[in-house]
Amino acid sequence: MSTARSADAETAPAAVAAALADAPFVRVVARADGDSLAASGILARALRSADIPFHVQLRPNPATAVAADTDDVVVSVGATSAPLAVPGDDAPATLAAYHAASELGDTSNATLALAGIAAFGDSLEADDYDALRSAAEAAGATHRPGVGVPVGDLADGLAHSTLLYAPYSGDVESARALLAETSLPADLDADAHRPVASLAALDATGAADATPRAVESLDRVLRPYETPDGPFETVEGYADVLCAVARERPGTGVALALGHATDATRQAALDAWRTHALEAHTVLREADTARFADCFVVRTDLGSDSLGVLATVARLARDFRSPEPVVLAAGDGAAAAASADSRRLGETMATAAAEFGGAGYGRGDEGEARFDTEETDDTDATTTSDASTTDQHPFTAAFREALRA
């Protein structure tokens, strides 16, 4: 993921803040992903501080939001095509929201901001985030060795993390057995966290089907920022939860982003994170796959109600299993794509879905689509499983054609 700040990330905040400052009511419509969820929470907290009434809603495609026949102001978070937008394509929406909140006179929560940036996929060590890191550290966050998970139970955290993919992913008991071999003390200090990081790195990169990209992908989960004041154990774990809850329990996600981190909200968010992770890891472990010259396909029977899981599967496959830079996770009537670089995947998915009367959307390196198809044969794939149905999916051909355009 690029850490270069786009021009929109610098110019949009002032325009957004000016539009919101005198609004009688603001509707914040955010893309259903971790970065946009964090950004919407930062904006909403600023609106609350300024006594501006607001409502926050998550949508798969916030660009479809339109102003009601009132004086309401609608701001789309994570979509660049809306009239008033906090962009989230070339740079994190969280970064633009953080600056917009500052323009409104609010001092944003630095931990939430860092979590949003981590959810976007950027390195928290990039120069653009120096001020945020300093603010988070001043609030008590500390950089330490180890892995960035949201819970204190490392076996639970490693098994359910969607920031890595290893043999124990989705299997708590397997993770617990591996950790037992390291003889960790009850109270984990820096020296105890180091072997956990080594274990995670070796397991994620040492599998026979692991790719070189897995090494750099581990940067998202190793050497985390510990957050003693919560709401979760680390910034990186917070980001992982935001990504899952934005898809599985958007209402809980909004409450969390707004700062209502009660025990019940936190537990509901963790339950959603575990459920989401378990399904994604199960799909990636059991699904049929095929390799084309231009993309790697993961074929599953998940439907449009599991589009968020498909998106996580595509990202995990891209980061840890795909020999190609582009991954398509194709389900029944739904698909998600992820790429290692910006390829206008949102536009690609829109083009492919239109062939079947569906809709596609996304950003440069991620896209989603809903559509209606009947299965047909694709014959030019290199099948990587024993199943004969791996790429009997018409959306695959439409996606590849749009990708090449």
C-alpha positions in Angstrom: 0.0 0.0 0.0 1.3 3.4 -0.9 2.0 5.8 1.9 2.1 8.9 -0.3 -0.5 11.4 0.6 -2.8 12.4 -2.2 -3.7 16.0 -3.0 -7.3 15.3 -2.0 -6.1 14.3 1.5 -4.7 17.8 1.9 -7.3 19.9 0.2 -10.5 18.1 1.1 -10.5 18.6 4.9 -10.9 22.4 4.7 -13.7 22.1 2.2 -15.5 19.5 4.2 -15.1 21.4 7.5 -16.4 24.6 5.8 -19.5 22.7 4.5 -20.2 21.1 7.9 -19.5 24.1 10.2 -22.9 25.8 9.6 -25.0 22.7 8.7 -28.3 22.2 10.5 -27.9 18.5 10.3 -25.2 16.2 8.9 -25.6 12.7 7.5 -22.3 10.9 7.5 -22.4 8.0 5.0 -19.3 5.9 5.2 -18.0 3.0 3.2 -18.3 -0.3 5.1 -14.6 -0.8 5.8 -12.3 -0.2 8.8 -10.7 3.0 7.6 -13.9 4.7 6.6 -15.5 3.6 9.9 -12.7 5.2 11.9 -12.9 8.3 9.7 -16.7 8.6 10.3 -16.2 8.3 14.0 -13.6 11.1 14.0 -15.9 13.3 12.0 -18.9 12.5 14.2 -16.9 13.3 17.4 -16.0 16.6 15.9 -19.6 17.4 15.0 -20.7 16.4 18.5 -18.1 18.8 20.0 -19.4 21.5 17.8 -23.0 20.8 18.8 -23.9 20.0 15.2 -26.6 17.2 15.0 -25.6 14.2 12.9 -26.3 10.6 11.9 -23.8 8.0 10.9 -24.5 5.2 8.5 -22.3 2.6 6.8 -22.9 1.4 3.2 -20.9 -0.8 0.9 -20.9 2.1 -1.6 -21.3 5.5 0.0 -21.2 7.2 -3.4 -24.8 6.3 -3.8 -25.9 8.5 -1.0 -27.9 11.5 -2.1 -29.1 14.5 -0.1 -32.6 14.3 1.1 -35.2 17.0 0.3 -34.1 19.0 3.3 -31.3 21.2 4.4 -29.3 18.2 5.5 -25.7 18.0 4.5 -24.5 14.6 3.3 -20.8 13.8 3.5 -19.5 10.5 1.9 -16.6 9.0 3.7 -14.3 6.7 1.6 -15.8 7.6 -1.7 -14.3 10.3 -3.9 -17.1 10.7 -6.5 -19.7 12.2 -4.1 -20.2 16.0 -4.2 -19.0 16.3 -0.6 -16.5 13.6 0.2 -13.8 12.6 2.6 -11.6 10.6 0.1 -10.2 7.2 0.9 -8.6 5.9 -2.2 -5.0 7.0 -2.6 -4.7 7.9 1.1 -6.6 6.9 4.2 -10.0 8.5 4.7 -9.0 8.6 8.4 -6.2 11.1 7.6 -8.5 13.4 5.7 -11.2 13.2 8.5 -8.5 13.9 11.2 -7.6 17.1 9.4 -11.2 18.1 8.8 -11.9 17.6 12.5 -8.9 19.8 13.3 -10.4 22.5 11.0 -13.6 22.2 13.0 -11.6 22.8 16.2 -11.7 19.3 17.6 -8.7 17.4 18.9 -9.3 13.9 17.5 -8.6 10.6 19.2 -5.1 9.6 18.0 -5.6 6.0 18.8 -8.7 5.7 16.7 -6.9 7.7 13.9 -3.9 5.3 13.9 -6.3 2.3 13.9 -8.1 3.7 10.9 -4.8 4.2 9.0 -3.7 0.7 9.9 -7.1 -0.6 8.6 -6.4 1.2 5.3 -3.2 -0.8 5.0 -0.6 1.9 5.4 2.5 1.6 7.5 2.1 3.5 10.8 5.8 4.4 10.6 5.4 6.6 7.5 6.5 10.2 7.9 3.0 11.4 7.2 1.9 10.0 10.5 4.6 11.4 12.8 2.2 13.8 14.5 -0.4 11.1 15.0 2.1 8.7 16.5 3.4 11.4 18.9 -0.2 12.2 20.0 -1.0 8.5 20.5 2.2 8.0 22.5 1.4 11.0 24.6 -1.9 9.4 25.4 -0.2 6.2 26.5 0.3 4.0 23.4 3.7 2.3 23.4 5.6 0.5 20.6 6.6 -3.0 21.7 7.8 -6.3 20.1 5.2 -9.0 19.4 2.0 -9.2 17.4 -0.8 -6.7 17.1 -4.0 -8.5 18.2 -7.1 -7.0 20.0 -7.2 -9.4 22.9 -4.8 -10.4 25.7 -5.2 -14.1 25.0 -2.5 -14.6 22.3 -3.9 -17.9 21.0 -7.3 -16.3 20.5 -5.7 -13.3 18.8 -3.5 -15.2 16.5 -6.2 -17.7 15.5 -8.7 -14.9 14.6 -6.4 -12.3 13.2 -7.1 -11.3 9.6 -3.8 -9.5 9.4 -2.0 -12.7 8.9 -2.6 -16.2 7.5 -0.9 -19.2 9.1 -1.5 -22.9 9.6 -3.4 -22.2 12.9 -5.6 -19.4 11.5 -9.2 -20.1 12.5 -8.1 -22.8 15.0 -7.6 -21.5 18.6 -6.5 -24.9 20.0 -3.8 -25.3 17.3 -2.5 -21.8 18.1 -2.6 -22.6 21.8 -0.6 -25.7 21.3 2.1 -23.9 19.3 2.3 -21.1 21.9 2.7 -23.7 24.6 6.0 -24.8 23.0 7.5 -21.3 23.7 6.9 -21.6 27.5 5.6 -18.1 27.8 5.4 -16.5 31.3 2.0 -15.5 32.7 3.0 -11.8 32.6 4.3 -11.0 29.1 7.1 -8.5 28.9 9.1 -7.4 25.8 11.4 -10.4 25.9 8.3 -12.7 26.0 6.6 -11.0 23.1 9.6 -11.4 20.8 9.4 -15.2 20.3 5.6 -14.8 19.6 6.5 -12.5 16.8 9.1 -14.9 15.5 6.6 -17.8 15.6 4.0 -15.8 13.8 6.4 -14.7 11.1 7.8 -18.2 10.5 4.4 -19.8 10.3 3.0 -17.1 8.0 5.9 -17.2 5.6 7.1 -20.7 5.9 4.2 -22.6 4.4 4.8 -24.3 1.1 2.2 -22.1 -0.7 3.3 -18.8 1.0 4.4 -16.1 -1.4 7.2 -13.5 -1.1 4.6 -10.8 -0.5 3.7 -12.5 2.8 6.9 -11.1 4.3 6.0 -7.4 3.7 2.4 -8.1 4.6 3.5 -9.0 8.1 4.5 -5.4 8.8 0.8 -4.8 9.5 0.8 -7.1 12.6 4.4 -7.1 14.0 5.8 -4.6 16.5 2.5 -3.2 17.4 1.4 -0.2 19.4 0.1 -1.3 22.8 -2.9 0.7 24.0 -3.3 0.3 27.8 -6.4 2.6 27.8 -8.1 0.4 25.2 -10.6 -0.2 23.8 -8.4 -3.1 22.6 -4.9 -4.4 23.4 -3.2 -2.8 20.4 -3.8 -0.3 17.6 -3.3 -3.0 15.0 -5.8 -5.3 16.8 -8.2 -2.3 17.0 -7.9 -1.9 13.2 -8.6 -5.6 12.6 -11.8 -5.3 14.7 -12.9 -2.2 12.9 -12.5 -4.0 9.5 -14.6 -6.9 10.7 -17.3 -5.0 12.6 -17.9 -2.6 9.7 -19.1 -5.6 7.7 -20.7 -7.8 10.3 -22.2 -5.4 12.8 -22.2 -1.8 11.5 -24.3 -0.5 14.3 -21.8 -1.8 16.8 -19.0 -0.4 14.7 -20.5 3.1 14.7 -21.0 3.0 18.5 -17.4 1.9 18.9 -16.1 4.6 16.6 -18.1 7.2 18.4 -16.4 6.3 21.6 -19.1 4.3 23.3 -16.7 1.5 24.1 -18.8 -0.2 26.9 -18.1 -3.7 27.9 -21.1 -4.9 25.9 -20.1 -2.9 22.8 -16.5 -4.2 23.0 -17.7 -7.8 23.5 -20.1 -7.5 20.6 -17.3 -6.2 18.4 -15.0 -9.0 19.4 -17.7 -11.6 18.7 -18.2 -10.1 15.2 -14.4 -10.2 14.7 -14.1 -13.8 15.6 -17.1 -14.9 13.5 -15.8 -12.9 10.5 -12.2 -14.3 10.8 -13.3 -17.9 11.3 -15.4 -17.8 8.1 -12.7 -16.1 6.1 -10.0 -18.4 7.2 -12.2 -21.5 6.5 -13.0 -20.3 3.0 -9.3 -19.6 2.2 -8.3 -23.0 3.5 -11.0 -25.0 1.8 -11.9 -23.1 -1.4 -11.1 -24.1 -4.9 -8.5 -21.9 -6.5 -7.1 -21.3 -10.0 -4.3 -19.2 -11.5 -4.7 -17.2 -14.6 -2.0 -15.1 -16.4 -3.4 -11.9 -14.8 -5.1 -12.9 -11.6 -5.6 -15.6 -9.0 -9.2 -16.8 -8.3 -10.6 -18.2 -5.1 -13.9 -19.8 -5.8 -16.6 -20.3 -3.1 -20.3 -20.6 -2.8 -20.7 -17.6 -0.5 -23.5 -15.3 -1.5 -24.0 -11.5 -1.5 -24.8 -11.6 2.2 -21.2 -12.6 2.8 -19.6 -10.0 0.6 -17.5 -8.7 3.5 -16.0 -12.2 4.1 -15.2 -12.4 0.3 -13.4 -9.1 0.6 -11.3 -10.4 3.5 -10.6 -13.6 1.6 -9.4 -11.6 -1.4 -7.1 -9.5 0.8 -5.6 -12.5 2.7 -5.1 -14.4 -0.5 -3.4 -11.4 -2.1 -1.1 -10.9 0.9 -0.2 -14.5 1.7 -1.1 -17.0 -1.0 -1.5 -15.4 -4.5 1.3 -15.8 -7.0 -0.4 -13.1 -9.0 -0.8 -9.4 -8.0 -4.6 -9.5 -8.4 -7.0 -11.8 -6.5 -10.7 -12.3 -7.3 -12.8 -14.1 -4.6 -15.8 -15.2 -6.6 -19.0 -16.3 -4.9 -22.6 -16.9 -6.0 -23.9 -13.5 -7.1 -21.0 -11.7 -5.4 -17.3 -11.1 -5.8 -14.5 -9.2 -4.2 -11.1 -8.3 -5.6 -7.8 -7.1 -4.2 -4.5 -6.1 -5.8 -1.0 -5.4 -4.7 -1.0 -2.1 -6.5 -3.6 0.4 -7.7 -5.4 -1.0 -10.7 -8.7 0.9 -10.5 -10.4 -2.2 -9.2 -13.5 -0.3 -8.2 -14.0 0.7 -11.9 -13.1 -2.8 -13.1 -15.7 -4.4 -10.8 -18.3 -1.9 -12.0 -17.6 -2.8 -15.6 -17.7 -6.5 -15.1 -20.8 -6.4 -12.9 -22.7 -4.3 -15.5 -22.5 -7.2 -18.0 -24.8 -9.1 -15.6 -27.1 -6.3 -14.6 -25.2 -5.9 -11.3 -23.3 -3.2 -9.5 -19.6 -2.9 -8.7 -17.6 -0.3 -6.8 -14.5 0.1 -4.7 -11.2 1.9 -4.7 -7.9 1.5 -6.6 -6.7 -1.7 -4.9 -10.0 -3.2 -3.7 -13.4 -3.7 -5.3 -16.7 -5.5 -4.8 -19.6 -6.5 -7.0 -23.1 -8.0 -6.8 -24.6 -9.6 -9.9 -26.8 -12.4 -11.3 -25.1 -15.2 -13.3 -25.5 -18.8 -14.4 -22.4 -20.9 -14.2 -20.5 -21.7 -17.4 -17.1 -23.2 -18.3 -13.8 -21.3 -18.3 -11.1 -23.3 -19.9 -7.9 -21.3 -19.7 -7.2 -21.6 -16.0 -4.5 -23.5 -14.3 -6.4 -25.3 -11.6 -4.8 -25.5 -8.3 -7.2 -27.9 -6.6 -8.7 -31.3 -7.5 -12.2 -29.9 -7.9 -13.5 -29.6 -11.5 -15.7 -26.7 -10.7 -12.9 -24.3 -9.8 -13.5 -21.7 -12.5 -16.9 -22.5 -13.9 -17.9 -18.9 -13.2 -18.8 -16.3 -15.9 -17.9 -13.4 -13.7 -14.2 -14.4 -13.8 -14.0 -13.9 -17.6 -15.8 -10.6 -17.4 -13.5 -9.4 -14.6 -10.4 -10.4 -16.5 -11.6 -8.7 -19.6 -12.3 -5.5 -17.7 -9.0 -5.8 -15.9 -7.1 -5.9 -19.2 -9.0 -2.9 -20.7 
